[in-house]
Amino acid sequence: MTNLEWNESTCTITLPSDVTLEALSGLLKVKKVLSYPVSVVDFSAVEQVDSAVLALLLVWSKNSPPPIQVLNVPDELLGLIRLYDLENVILVKSLI
């Protein structure tokens, strides 16, 4: 998936396969994703991720009541969430 998908009725955003700093800068220019009232972020299609996505998650958490829920989080991002002690702002949900 090369584009993000926004579901307004559930306030869920599914991120594209590449959510690195380089890819996000292009997305942010085209879409007004920073203003979305995101409650749930799905990483199921993500193949490449870096710390830039943390800034995006924090912006969305300001637009919605915290914590913002994240699904299918890549291990490297989970490590960053824990490293920066963001568990009270970014709630990692496991699908069992």
Buried (B, 14 or more C-beta within 10 A) or exposed (E): EEEBEBEEEEBBBBBBEBBBEEBBEEBEEEEEBBEBEBBBBBBEBBEEBBEBBBEBBBBBBEBBEBBBBBBBBBEEBBEBBEEEEBEEBBBBBEEE
